[in-house]
């Protein structure tokens, strides 16, 4: 059971029996684990080529308008505009309301955020 708790980053009492292996219907990630020669960063670098990527930029507001696109407001007061945006926010920030959305997120998304739990998961690579 410890392996399952580790893999889900949660105690068994918080793991869904029906959905703990949500990847299974998509073929899962069966088989032996492996390392990508050169590291995973090369995958991200290829996907990000030509995009405006901002790291370590706390976001406090995301505004969407059908005709104007997306405006992302940063904690430093900057506004970044585009046709689309991918904003990655920690679950704790979403739960705390540290970032506002206009229009507001739909109720089903807000409810899902409030129900989701999280734990610690550490990955260590030794050579």
C-alpha positions as CSV (number, residue, x, y, z in Angstrom):
1,X,0.0,0.0,0.0
2,X,2.9,2.3,0.6
3,X,3.7,2.3,-3.1
4,X,0.1,3.3,-4.0
5,X,0.2,6.1,-1.4
6,X,3.5,7.3,-2.7
7,X,2.3,7.2,-6.4
8,X,-0.9,9.1,-5.5
9,X,0.8,11.5,-3.0
10,X,-2.0,10.9,-0.6
11,X,-3.0,8.5,2.2
12,X,-5.3,5.6,1.1
13,X,-8.2,7.2,3.0
14,X,-8.0,10.1,0.5
15,X,-7.6,8.0,-2.7
16,X,-10.6,7.2,-4.9
17,X,-11.1,3.5,-5.4
18,X,-12.8,4.0,-8.7
19,X,-10.4,6.6,-10.1
20,X,-7.0,6.1,-8.4
21,X,-5.4,5.0,-11.7
22,X,-7.1,7.5,-14.0
23,X,-4.6,6.9,-16.8
24,X,-5.5,3.2,-17.2
25,X,-8.3,3.8,-19.8
26,X,-5.7,5.7,-21.9
27,X,-3.2,2.9,-21.8
28,X,-1.6,4.1,-18.6
29,X,2.1,4.3,-18.2
30,X,2.8,0.6,-17.9
31,X,6.1,-1.1,-18.2
32,X,9.5,-0.1,-16.8
33,X,10.2,3.5,-16.1
34,X,13.0,5.1,-18.2
35,X,15.1,8.1,-18.5
36,X,15.1,10.3,-21.6
37,X,18.6,10.8,-22.9
38,X,19.4,14.5,-22.6
39,X,16.5,15.0,-20.1
40,X,12.9,16.0,-20.3
41,X,13.7,19.7,-20.8
42,X,14.4,19.0,-24.5
43,X,10.7,18.1,-24.9
44,X,9.5,21.3,-23.3
45,X,12.0,23.4,-25.2
46,X,10.8,22.0,-28.5
47,X,7.1,22.6,-27.6
48,X,7.9,26.1,-26.3
49,X,9.8,27.3,-29.4
50,X,8.5,30.7,-30.5
51,X,6.2,31.1,-27.4
52,X,6.4,33.9,-24.8
53,X,7.2,31.8,-21.7
54,X,7.5,33.5,-18.3
55,X,9.0,31.7,-15.4
56,X,8.7,32.9,-11.7
57,X,6.0,35.3,-12.6
58,X,3.2,35.2,-10.0
59,X,-0.2,35.7,-11.7
60,X,-3.0,37.3,-9.8
61,X,-5.7,37.9,-12.4
62,X,-6.8,36.2,-15.7
63,X,-9.4,38.0,-17.8
64,X,-11.0,36.6,-20.9
65,X,-13.0,38.4,-23.5
66,X,-14.2,36.7,-26.8
67,X,-13.2,39.6,-28.9
68,X,-10.1,40.8,-27.1
69,X,-8.6,37.5,-26.0
70,X,-6.8,36.9,-22.7
71,X,-5.1,39.4,-20.4
72,X,-2.9,38.0,-17.6
73,X,-2.2,40.3,-14.7
74,X,1.0,39.7,-12.7
75,X,1.8,40.5,-9.1
76,X,4.4,43.0,-10.4
77,X,1.6,45.0,-12.2
78,X,2.4,43.9,-15.7
79,X,-0.4,42.9,-18.1
80,X,0.3,40.3,-20.8
81,X,-2.2,40.0,-23.6
82,X,-2.7,37.3,-26.1
83,X,-5.1,35.2,-28.1
84,X,-4.7,32.4,-25.5
85,X,-2.7,31.7,-22.3
86,X,-1.6,28.7,-20.3
87,X,-1.3,29.6,-16.7
88,X,0.0,27.0,-14.2
89,X,-1.1,27.7,-10.7
90,X,-0.5,25.6,-7.6
91,X,-3.7,24.0,-6.2
92,X,-3.1,25.9,-2.9
93,X,-3.2,29.2,-4.7
94,X,-6.4,28.3,-6.5
95,X,-7.9,27.2,-3.1
96,X,-6.8,30.4,-1.5
97,X,-8.2,32.6,-4.2
98,X,-4.8,34.2,-4.9
99,X,-5.7,34.6,-8.6
100,X,-9.0,36.0,-9.8
101,X,-10.7,35.0,-13.0
102,X,-13.0,37.2,-15.1
103,X,-15.4,35.8,-16.0
104,X,-15.5,33.8,-12.8
105,X,-14.7,30.1,-13.2
106,X,-17.8,28.0,-13.6
107,X,-19.3,26.5,-10.4
108,X,-18.3,22.9,-11.4
109,X,-14.6,24.0,-11.6
110,X,-14.7,25.9,-8.3
111,X,-16.4,22.9,-6.7
112,X,-13.7,20.6,-8.1
113,X,-10.9,22.9,-6.8
114,X,-12.5,22.9,-3.3
115,X,-12.8,19.1,-3.2
116,X,-9.3,18.3,-4.5
117,X,-6.7,17.4,-2.0
118,X,-2.9,17.4,-2.3
119,X,0.1,15.8,-0.6
120,X,3.8,15.6,-1.0
121,X,5.5,13.7,-3.8
122,X,9.2,13.7,-4.2
123,X,11.2,12.3,-7.0
124,X,14.9,11.6,-6.7
125,X,17.2,10.5,-9.5
126,X,20.5,8.9,-8.5
127,X,23.2,8.1,-11.0
